[in-house]
Amino acid sequence: MNTAKARATSATPAAMLLRRVLAQRTKPSDARQQLARRVKSRVASRDREVADRFGRLLENVSGLGSCVLALSGGIDSSLVLAVAAPLLQDRCLAVTADSVAVPEWDRTDARAAADAVRGYGTGRRAIATGEIDDPRYAGNSRSRCYFCKLEMCSALVEIARSDGYAWLIDGTNASDAERDDRPGMAAGRELGVRSPLAEAGITKADVRILARALGLPDPDRPASACLASRIPFGVPITPQRLRRVEAAELALRSLGFRQVRVRDFGARARVEVEPGEMETVALHRPFIDARLRELGFTDWETQPYAGTGAGDSTDAAS
């Protein structure tokens, strides 16, 4: 089996914190016991069922033998990596998509998660994906996520096949698996992608409990999504639009907003933040207004974040 070793990268504070918790080179069987004990000792009594589900996760991951993990940088796939690295060690390869649709902060979190487990010999690779060149994706229909996932997972399946890894896995949790608005998951099923969290019945709430118990950095980090979700269905996706919404959100994040979306309706933007932070937007309005105008928006409004995407292209300028 061809097993890639991770390349050295500069350690971030978050990566160093996670490494102190996890990166002790041990036998996989010992690592499994250590992880189970750590979770059982740190979860509250009301969360004992979560610890039981974590036990199933350990069993499932151990049984993989070897895997390629689609590491997005979110807390879900980061948790899977924190388990797979000590259990599978150099039989696990974490792969991150280097795509214009992936936000800068997700790429940073993916690097930190992979760097934190380098001590186990777990490999990391970044691959360029070309979904933006697929007119079925760029046309931005409601099936957009299907074609994106098909592109990425096909590339990862080929890596697993050529390098001798048994499975391709991802960070889909049980909460996501129950939703009917995730066309990307259909592509994953077609390609045989396994989801250890969902298989163990681990929900999004469980993920945060377990991440906290294992000492992962920022276990309460907000859910993220690809930048294409900021563009209304029916409006073509272009690299320029994706970079614009990323730059706009980076400006908002620099002000301390964590859960923020800037929806791109052509000349108009919709800034979405948590309901309790609406007044804070008003306090920073001059700065936000100036930055959005620099990026080509002539008008913008604020709404509470609802997590439902930009919607349809009705009333959206091209």
ZAKE-447997 format. One record per residue (C-alpha): residue in three letters; x, y negated, z negated. Coordinates in pm, whole numbers, padded with zeros to 5 digits, always signed. Layout:
BEGIN
ALAXYZ ...
***
This chain:
BEGIN
MET+00000+00000+00000 ASN+00123-00342+00090 THR+00085-00563-00220 ALA+00161-00933-00186 LYS+00331-01109-00474 ALA+00209-01451-00573 ARG+00426-01741-00473 ALA+00543-01972-00746 THR+00343-02291-00779 SER+00369-02581-01019 ALA+00177-02506-01339 THR-00101-02739-01442 PRO-00197-02784-01809 ALA-00509-02577-01750 ALA-00304-02299-01593 MET-00058-02297-01881 LEU-00344-02271-02129 LEU-00495-01972-01951 ARG-00154-01809-01913 ARG-00098-01823-02288 VAL-00424-01636-02336 LEU-00395-01378-02060 ALA-00051-01348-01908 GLN+00104-01074-02116 ARG+00216-00791-01888 THR+00054-00480-02033 LYS-00072-00148-01909 PRO-00415-00182-01747 SER-00570+00048-02008 ASP-00429-00163-02290 ALA-00539-00480-02115 ARG-00893-00347-02090 GLN-00905-00281-02463 GLN-00757-00619-02543 LEU-01011-00801-02326 ALA-01301-00608-02479 ARG-01181-00679-02833 ARG-01127-01046-02761 VAL-01480-01092-02630 LYS-01643-00892-02910 SER-01456-01091-03174 ARG-01538-01429-03024 VAL-01898-01414-02907 ALA-02173-01508-03149 SER-02391-01235-03296 ARG-02680-01347-03075 ASP-02461-01284-02770 ARG-02377-00919-02842 GLU-02563-00815-02529 VAL-02327-01036-02331 ALA-02034-00844-02479 ASP-02201-00520-02369 ARG-02239-00651-02017 PHE-01874-00756-02026 GLY-01789-00395-02105 ARG-01968-00291-01786 LEU-01773-00555-01597 LEU-01444-00413-01725 GLU-01553-00066-01619 ASN-01661-00183-01274 VAL-01342-00378-01205 SER-01120-00095-01330 GLY-01301+00139-01098 LEU-01224-00071-00790 GLY-00870+00062-00767 SER-00759-00240-00568 CYS-00928-00547-00425 VAL-00913-00874-00241 LEU-01095-01143-00440 ALA-01257-01441-00269 LEU-01138-01709-00512 SER-01343-02025-00468 GLY-01215-02214-00773 GLY-01550-02208-00949 ILE-01587-02068-01298 ASP-01748-01746-01166 SER-01465-01628-00942 SER-01213-01762-01195 LEU-01365-01531-01457 VAL-01348-01236-01218 LEU-00981-01312-01155 ALA-00910-01338-01529 VAL-01042-00982-01560 ALA-00911-00832-01237 ALA-00554-00959-01281 PRO-00474-00773-01605 LEU-00671-00464-01503 LEU-00545-00428-01145 GLN-00228-00639-01158 ASP-00050-00629-00819 ARG-00340-00430-00675 CYS-00543-00752-00670 LEU-00499-01030-00415 ALA-00681-01360-00467 VAL-00755-01541-00141 THR-00883-01898-00111 ALA-01031-02052+00200 ASP-00840-02356+00323 SER-01138-02528+00480 VAL-01233-02889+00537 ALA-01566-02804+00371 VAL-01403-02700+00041 PRO-01379-02993-00204 GLU-01038-03097-00328 TRP-01132-03021-00689 ASP-01227-02662-00604 ARG-00894-02606-00430 THR-00717-02744-00738 ASP-00911-02517-00973 ALA-00840-02215-00751 ARG-00467-02285-00761 ALA-00478-02323-01139 ALA-00668-01996-01188 ALA-00425-01805-00967 ASP-00120-01966-01122 ALA-00239-01869-01468 VAL-00226-01495-01392 ARG+00099-01481-01195 GLY+00256-01293-01483 TYR+00052-00987-01390 GLY+00192-00971-01038 THR-00144-01062-00888 GLY-00103-01213-00543 ARG-00252-01532-00407 ARG-00299-01645-00052 ALA-00471-01937+00119 ILE-00611-01884+00466 ALA-00743-02133+00719 THR-01103-02070+00819 GLY-01262-02195+01137 GLU-01631-02215+01057 ILE-01639-02579+01166 ASP-01558-02458+01522 ASP-01862-02229+01527 PRO-02155-02421+01681 ARG-02396-02208+01478 TYR-02241-02348+01162 ALA-02168-02699+01287 GLY-02526-02734+01408 ASN-02628-02724+01040 SER-02940-02512+01049 ARG-03082-02354+00737 SER-02873-02048+00821 ARG-02551-02250+00802 CYS-02425-02068+00491 TYR-02469-01732+00660 PHE-02228-01823+00939 CYS-01980-01977+00696 LYS-01977-01666+00478 LEU-01956-01444+00785 GLU-01645-01629+00902 MET-01470-01626+00566 CYS-01559-01271+00461 SER-01471-01126+00800 ALA-01123-01273+00762 LEU-01091-01134+00410 VAL-01217-00791+00513 GLU-00946-00784+00777 ILE-00683-00874+00515 ALA-00809-00597+00286 ARG-00804-00348+00571 SER-00460-00440+00703 ASP-00294-00468+00362 GLY-00451-00157+00211 TYR-00689-00300-00049 ALA-00998-00090-00119 TRP-01260-00363-00169 LEU-01348-00723-00103 ILE-01514-00881-00408 ASP-01655-01223-00493 GLY-01784-01423-00790 THR-02159-01395-00726 ASN-02333-01363-01063 ALA-02667-01203-01145 SER-02847-01538-01149 ASP-02732-01614-00794 ALA-02816-01264-00675 GLU-03181-01315-00772 ARG-03221-01632-00565 ASP-03380-01622-00222 ASP-03219-01942-00090 ARG-02867-01809-00040 PRO-02833-01688+00322 GLY-02459-01653+00271 MET-02515-01354+00046 ALA-02676-01168+00336 ALA-02350-01193+00527 GLY-02164-01061+00226 ARG-02393-00760+00199 GLU-02354-00685+00570 LEU-01976-00678+00530 GLY-01981-00465+00215 VAL-01867-00735-00028 ARG-01903-00631-00390 SER-01999-00868-00672 PRO-01874-00729-01005 LEU-02051-00994-01214 ALA-02389-00929-01055 GLU-02336-00554-01073 ALA-02277-00585-01448 GLY-02588-00802-01493 ILE-02381-01105-01596 THR-02575-01428-01549 LYS-02445-01783-01508 ALA-02505-01847-01878 ASP-02313-01528-01960 VAL-02023-01643-01742 ARG-01981-01957-01952 ILE-01998-01762-02278 LEU-01736-01515-02155 ALA-01512-01784-02008 ARG-01514-01959-02345 ALA-01440-01634-02531 LEU-01145-01559-02304 GLY-01008-01910-02335 LEU-01048-02010-01972 PRO-01002-02383-01920 ASP-01315-02594-01878 PRO-01574-02315-01914 ASP-01857-02569-01886 ARG-01736-02717-01558 PRO-02034-02807-01336 ALA-02139-02582-01054 SER-01981-02679-00725 ALA-02084-02637-00363 CYS-01929-02682-00022 LEU-01927-03033+00115 ALA-02164-02937+00397 SER-02446-02926+00141 ARG-02427-03307+00129 ILE-02545-03332+00491 PRO-02915-03286+00575 PHE-03012-02980+00776 GLY-03020-03062+01145 VAL-02750-03328+01127 PRO-02428-03195+01286 ILE-02142-03119+01051 THR-01816-03287+01148 PRO-01480-03310+00971 GLN-01530-03685+00948 ARG-01860-03652+00760 LEU-01713-03395+00524 ARG-01411-03611+00444 ARG-01636-03912+00388 VAL-01856-03745+00127 GLU-01548-03597-00042 ALA-01387-03941-00065 ALA-01711-04090-00200 GLU-01742-03823-00468 LEU-01378-03857-00565 ALA-01449-04225-00630 LEU-01743-04134-00855 ARG-01542-03865-01031 SER-01270-04120-01104 LEU-01531-04303-01313 GLY-01593-03996-01527 PHE-01894-03846-01349 ARG-01858-03469-01328 GLN-02184-03346-01178 VAL-02216-03579-00881 ARG-02326-03550-00520 VAL-02315-03810-00244 ARG-02566-03712+00026 ASP-02484-03845+00371 PHE-02781-03985+00566 GLY-02573-04171+00822 ALA-02568-04538+00722 ARG-02746-04458+00396 ALA-02612-04257+00103 ARG-02789-04099-00190 VAL-02583-04080-00508 GLU-02699-03804-00742 VAL-02582-03774-01103 GLU-02717-03613-01418 PRO-03039-03784-01540 GLY-02868-03913-01852 GLU-02599-04088-01647 MET-02824-04298-01425 GLU-02763-04610-01635 THR-02388-04554-01612 VAL-02414-04573-01234 ALA-02575-04914-01271 LEU-02285-05030-01489 HIS-02037-04937-01217 ARG-02250-05053-00927 PRO-02005-05317-00791 PHE-01722-05063-00768 ILE-01942-04791-00620 ASP-02098-05031-00372 ALA-01758-05152-00252 ARG-01620-04800-00211 LEU-01925-04669-00027 ARG-01915-04965+00211 GLU-01548-04899+00278 LEU-01652-04548+00383 GLY-01916-04676+00623 PHE-02234-04662+00415 THR-02436-04984+00439 ASP-02700-04888+00183 TRP-02735-04640-00101 GLU-02972-04531-00374 THR-02941-04329-00693 GLN-03141-04022-00791 PRO-03109-03757-01062 TYR-02913-03452-00955 ALA-03152-03167-00873 GLY-02917-02914-00716 THR-03131-02869-00406 GLY-02902-03005-00137 ALA-02962-03293+00103 GLY-03284-03150+00245 ASP-03396-03185+00605 SER-03288-03438+00863 THR-03617-03627+00856 ASP-03536-03998+00818 ALA-03163-03922+00838 ALA-02958-04117+01087 SER-02708-03929+01298 
***
